[in-house]
Amino acid sequence: MVKYLLVISLCFGYNVNAQKTVPRIPDSLKSADFDYLFDCIEKQDIDSAKREIFLKAFLDKARSEKNWEELSNAYKNYVHYAPAAQKLIYADSMVMAAKKSNDNSIIGSAYLSRGVAYYGQKRLRKAMDSYLIADQYISKTDDGYLIHKTKYQIAQIKFYLGYYHEAISLFNQCTEYFKDNDDRAYLNSLHSLGACYKMVGNHGMSTEINRLGIAEGIRRGNLDMQHYFVQSEGINQCLIHNYESALHKLQSSLSGIRSNSDFSNEMVSNFYIGKCFWGLNEKEKAMSYFKKVDLGFSQHAYMRPDLRQAYEYMISYYRDRKMIEAQLHYVERLLAVDKKLHITYTYLQGKIRKEYETQDLLREQQILRHSVDSQKNNDRISISVICILFLLILLGIIWFFKSRSESRKKYEELLQKIEIETRAKSEKTDELDFAISSDVEQAVLQSLKKFEVGRKFLEKGLNLTKLAGHFNTNTKYLSVIIARHRNQNFSQYINSLKIDYIAKRIRNEKTLQNYTHDALALEAGFSTTRRFVKAFVSCTGITPKYFIEELRKDENLP
């Protein structure tokens, strides 16, 4: 039976892999710049197949140029859009590429993103390890956004570990910073802050923050967090025994949470809905929701200390009805939950209030097991043995294919590494032997001067190929001349011209000091605000906001 299952599975796996093809990159995308490719990746109205082409084009361009920052960004794009099973693989590649840049911001950002990927799968210990490494790098920079993003993620871990007061301090810093810099991050920080106050018993403050979050979301035109603020207030009302109000809020927010495939918050809603029904003495309804919490634990191996109480309710329910077998089942499930919490939440283990201490649960387990065993017949024992054998066979098949897949992946990575190193050696040899006549070089330099004076660098869609065409030369000559005489690659050269231009205008034209970052990005010829801010910091060492603030201070001096 095992042999037949293995053969069938192998054939199926081969056919599936044979159908996976590497997307072909159109020639038109090979000369596109990173900004354009990133904008295409971020479009909401394209299907996954088209997005895969842009993802691959971005990755290939970064590899061919050995641009470690953009290569790290390429893998970060994959982390965002890849299936859950592949996210951590791309996250590791992202960190490896970032390390080659020797830039603290890039490395720190990569570790931070890897931590977020772990956190998304609720692997909290791994997430915390990555966050702490990220903090070591980011703390050496003056990048306020990354610094506070790290604080936010560490505060999330502290919240789940029960360090609520420490989490409150960090979330307060995040709300203050993100309030004027990032709408979604600000709303996320507010939501988490309200959750912390709720857990320390400050229900009035929690309600106030939830109301503020809803109002701010409407005012800023960002409604992504509305369901979560309503859910948070529902939990808050449940904890102060306003069960009817709590039920309305929790049930009305549940569909929005499900639409986000947010299994952890769906489990939280199910628990507190059950708790409300229990408080209203509608225990049968409560049990259906508590069982959904147990189903979530089975499917995702995720558990939080407050959700543990669902098992205590279920044990109490079946004990009162003398349903010994069901009672035993949930006693054993509670032991599994306690084991999970002990491993993941070491700090909380001694502080979780339990109706059943571990030793009491073990003693009760032995008594109930003896009672159930005496009632079981041979048929039920046979069924249990068959189920166990089937599970072992299934685990063996899974292990076999997992080992095979990992070996294949390592093989392909080795081939890729050899190919890249060979190509690098070839390109390096070509570069050393490369020479340009003096007349050609002077002609290109004159064209560059006219290009700079005429501010042609503000032209949209400008790339190396297009500019070489304007100068009646080829991309190789132009790239080498820019490197020799401007000490920059093409992207750095264009960005520095744009930043110098907009910085002078901001200084000389006071009206520009009132522009938003979005408007300034357009004035400087950048396709996205993110690229503009990043280029500004890279060229000047400060953010546009700080530059404008300092200009205003200087103008107000006597």
Secondary structure as UniProt FT lines:
FT   HELIX           2..19
FT   HELIX           27..30
FT   HELIX           34..42
FT   TURN            44..45
FT   HELIX           48..65
FT   HELIX           68..81
FT   HELIX           84..101
FT   HELIX           104..120
FT   TURN            121..122
FT   HELIX           124..138
FT   TURN            139..140
FT   HELIX           144..161
FT   HELIX           164..178
FT   TURN            179..181
FT   HELIX           183..199
FT   TURN            200..201
FT   HELIX           203..220
FT   TURN            224..225
FT   HELIX           226..239
FT   TURN            240..241
FT   HELIX           243..259
FT   TURN            260..261
FT   HELIX           263..279
FT   TURN            280..281
FT   HELIX           283..300
FT   HELIX           305..308
FT   HELIX           309..320
FT   TURN            321..322
FT   HELIX           324..344
FT   HELIX           346..349
FT   TURN            350..351
FT   HELIX           358..375
FT   HELIX           378..432
FT   HELIX           438..453
FT   TURN            454..455
FT   HELIX           456..458
FT   TURN            460..461
FT   HELIX           464..470
FT   TURN            471..472
FT   HELIX           475..486
FT   HELIX           490..508
FT   HELIX           510..514
FT   HELIX           517..523
FT   TURN            524..525
FT   HELIX           529..540
FT   HELIX           544..555
//
